Amino acid sequence: MAGSFTIIDAGRVAELKGVCERLVQKNGIAEGEAFLYLEVTRGAAPRTHHFPPAGTPPTVFVSATRLVVPRALREQGGKAITYPDLRWARCDWKTVNLLGNVLGRQAASEAGAYEAILHRDGLVIEGAATNVFAVVGGVLRTHPLAHCMLPGITRKVIMELVAELRIAVREEAVTLAELAGAEEVFVCGSTTDVTPIVTLDGVAVGAGKPGPVTVRLREAFEARLYQAAGTAG
């Protein structure tokens, strides 16, 4: 990628802001929506399969790309499929071991869908690259934080907005049967924002269009996002 940087001395964290700003400029994405990605490793060391020696400088990699999730998808909604969760037991750790996620997203792509909603033992866990919310019986539900799922930053903001808007919510796993009959389903993530799911496994969700709870949260999320970014959107 044009203008990518690798920082070896992680102690120079203050330099990250300048690095990120240069990346945005060098990649020509100062206008519109873009995405900055930071990845930290334990550093370069011999391949021994155990942690490197104490004092090994970690590596921090930063890249910048234009946001590829179209606004129309976020506004009009997209398709999803359900897919078995093939991942390991500590999905709450954000690692580069994403094979299970990739297989889910590939299955979704082959089905002409945007996201794969992962399930274990009949329970909805999260999306391949998102967290999942559903309105069941008039109540917003989402899986509680646990080892089996990633505690998404966007999910945290959504929960804050839910409290501010006084929307009834329960952190309780949704069953596959409940998901199939949900009034609304949406997914959220760093590049997904709040994206309605209007078709699940080829069947319309609710009325087949973004529902009122989803729309309300999407608008509130975007208002906070663009206010923080200092732009009108």
ABEGO torsion letter per residue (X at the ends): XBGBBBBABAABAAAAAAAAAAAAAAAGAABEBBBBBBBBBAEBBBBAGBBBBBGBBBBBBBBBBBBABBAAAAAAEBBBBBBBBABBABAABBBABAAAAAAAAAAAAAAGBABBBBBBGGBBABBAABBBBBBBGGBBBBBBBBAABBBBAAAAAAAAAAAAAGBBBBBBBBBAAAAAABABBBBBBAAAEBBBBABBGGBBBEAGBBBAAAAAAAAAAAAAAAAAAGBAX
